[in-house]
Amino acid sequence: MVTDRRNWKAEFARALRNFRYDRTESGVWFPAQKAGFGGIFETSVDGSAWAPHKNTVTLQFLDKMLSDWFNSGTPPTGFYIAPFTNNVAPSSSLTAANFTATQGEYTGYTQATRVAWVSNGASSAQTVSNSNAPAEFTIGAAATTIRGAGLLTASAKGATTGVAVAAALFDAGNTLNPGSTLKIKYSLAGAPSA
């Protein structure tokens, strides 16, 4: 286990570079460092019960996070949720540059930009979430099927800049009519192991 903070960046970077991590249903597990990192999306259509969806945390985000925390990088100023329509499971190699094309970002909602992910506040129990203020999308003039969503650092619809943090292909597509509302929560957690 990594015990000296000065070595964390190098240790996790080496693990990523040498593929010494395991993909899990909700994120990434680093066996040598005895640490896990992952998240989960949840959706509600027109006030229905919340449905959880497994996600993929991207390598682009892990690199960015390590740079920001351990190499004096510049953290993102915001996070945004972007729904998508392609029936494509996101891979860990997903980036902000290829998110729109690969996942088929849906931009036909009435909000002017991707909807901001607004944290409940400081991490509690090693988790951050937007559960107090889920991202809300109102479907525009045409019916559509939303098959998943991503969390990115650029606000413009269809933007190819910034960082793709995570994405999920929903267990089932959500068919939405004009005026329907889709709410999306995202929770991110870290877990150490003894």
C-alpha positions in Angstrom: 0.0 0.0 0.0 1.2 3.5 -0.8 1.9 5.2 2.5 4.0 8.2 1.5 2.0 11.0 -0.3 5.0 12.0 -2.4 5.0 8.6 -4.0 1.3 8.4 -4.7 1.4 10.0 -8.1 4.2 7.9 -9.3 2.8 4.7 -7.9 -0.7 5.1 -9.4 0.8 6.4 -12.7 3.0 3.3 -12.9 0.1 1.0 -12.2 -2.0 2.7 -15.0 0.9 2.6 -17.4 1.6 -1.1 -16.7 -2.0 -2.1 -16.7 -1.8 -3.2 -13.0 -5.4 -2.4 -12.2 -8.6 -4.3 -12.4 -11.8 -3.0 -14.0 -14.8 -3.5 -11.8 -18.5 -3.0 -12.4 -18.3 0.5 -11.1 -14.7 1.7 -11.6 -11.1 0.8 -11.1 -9.4 -1.3 -8.4 -5.6 -0.9 -7.8 -4.6 -4.2 -6.0 -1.0 -3.2 -5.1 -2.2 0.1 -3.6 -5.3 -1.5 -2.1 -7.6 1.3 -3.3 -10.7 1.4 -5.4 -12.3 4.3 -7.3 -15.6 4.4 -9.1 -19.1 5.7 -9.4 -22.7 5.1 -10.3 -25.3 7.0 -12.4 -29.0 7.0 -11.4 -31.9 8.0 -13.6 -35.5 9.0 -13.1 -38.0 9.7 -16.0 -41.0 11.9 -15.3 -40.7 11.3 -11.5 -40.3 7.5 -11.7 -38.3 5.5 -9.2 -34.5 6.0 -9.4 -32.7 3.3 -11.5 -29.0 2.7 -10.9 -26.5 2.2 -13.8 -23.0 0.9 -13.6 -20.4 3.2 -15.1 -16.9 3.3 -16.6 -14.4 5.7 -15.2 -12.0 6.9 -17.9 -8.3 6.7 -18.1 -8.3 10.3 -19.2 -9.9 11.3 -15.9 -7.5 9.2 -13.8 -4.5 10.8 -15.6 -6.1 14.3 -15.0 -6.9 13.6 -11.4 -3.3 12.4 -10.6 -1.8 15.4 -12.4 -4.0 17.8 -10.5 -3.5 16.2 -7.1 0.1 15.2 -7.2 1.8 17.3 -9.9 0.5 20.8 -9.4 -2.1 20.6 -12.2 -5.1 22.7 -12.6 -8.4 21.1 -11.5 -11.5 21.5 -13.6 -13.8 24.4 -12.7 -17.0 22.4 -13.3 -18.6 19.1 -14.3 -21.5 18.5 -16.7 -23.8 15.6 -17.5 -24.4 14.8 -21.2 -27.0 12.2 -22.3 -26.3 10.0 -25.3 -28.3 7.9 -27.7 -25.9 5.3 -29.2 -26.3 1.7 -27.8 -22.5 1.6 -27.1 -20.9 0.6 -23.8 -18.3 3.2 -22.9 -14.7 2.0 -22.6 -12.0 3.3 -20.3 -10.3 4.8 -23.4 -13.2 7.2 -23.9 -12.2 10.8 -24.0 -13.9 14.2 -24.3 -12.6 14.4 -27.9 -14.4 11.3 -29.0 -17.4 11.2 -26.6 -19.9 13.0 -28.9 -19.1 10.8 -31.9 -18.7 7.5 -30.1 -21.6 7.7 -27.7 -23.9 9.9 -29.9 -24.4 12.8 -27.6 -28.0 13.9 -27.5 -28.3 17.7 -27.7 -32.1 18.1 -28.4 -33.0 19.0 -24.8 -34.3 22.5 -24.1 -31.5 23.5 -21.7 -28.9 25.7 -23.5 -25.8 23.7 -22.3 -24.9 20.4 -20.8 -26.5 20.4 -17.3 -24.1 21.2 -14.5 -23.3 18.4 -12.0 -23.6 20.3 -8.7 -22.0 18.5 -5.7 -23.8 18.2 -2.4 -20.7 19.6 -0.8 -17.5 18.2 0.7 -16.9 14.5 0.5 -18.7 12.5 3.2 -17.9 8.9 3.8 -15.5 9.0 0.8 -18.3 9.9 -1.6 -19.4 12.9 -3.6 -22.8 13.2 -5.3 -25.3 15.5 -6.8 -28.2 13.7 -5.2 -29.6 16.9 -3.6 -29.8 18.6 -7.0 -29.9 16.0 -9.9 -29.2 17.2 -13.4 -32.5 17.7 -15.2 -33.1 17.5 -18.9 -36.4 18.5 -20.7 -36.8 16.7 -24.0 -37.2 19.1 -27.0 -39.5 18.9 -30.0 -38.8 15.3 -31.1 -39.1 12.0 -29.1 -35.9 10.2 -28.5 -34.4 7.2 -26.7 -31.6 8.1 -24.2 -29.4 5.1 -23.7 -26.7 6.5 -21.4 -24.9 9.5 -20.0 -21.4 10.9 -19.4 -19.8 13.2 -16.9 -17.5 15.7 -18.6 -15.7 19.0 -17.8 -16.9 21.1 -20.7 -20.3 22.7 -20.7 -21.1 23.3 -24.4 -23.4 20.7 -26.0 -21.3 18.5 -28.3 -18.0 20.0 -27.0 -14.8 17.9 -27.8 -12.6 19.7 -25.3 -12.0 19.0 -21.6 -12.0 15.6 -19.9 -14.4 12.7 -20.0 -14.7 11.6 -16.3 -17.1 8.7 -16.6 -20.0 7.3 -18.7 -22.6 4.6 -18.4 -24.8 2.7 -20.8 -28.1 2.4 -19.1 -29.5 -1.0 -18.4 -32.5 -0.1 -20.7 -33.0 2.8 -23.0 -35.3 5.6 -21.8 -37.8 6.5 -24.5 -38.9 10.1 -23.9 -41.5 12.3 -25.6 -41.3 16.0 -26.1 -41.6 17.7 -22.7 -40.6 14.6 -20.7 -38.1 15.1 -18.0 -35.0 13.0 -17.4 -33.2 13.5 -14.1 -29.6 12.1 -13.6 -27.6 11.7 -10.5 -23.9 10.7 -10.3 -22.1 9.6 -7.2 -18.3 9.0 -7.1 -16.6 7.1 -4.3 -13.1 5.9 -3.2 -12.6 2.9 -1.0 -9.4 1.7 0.7 -8.8 -1.9 1.7 -6.8 -3.1 4.7 
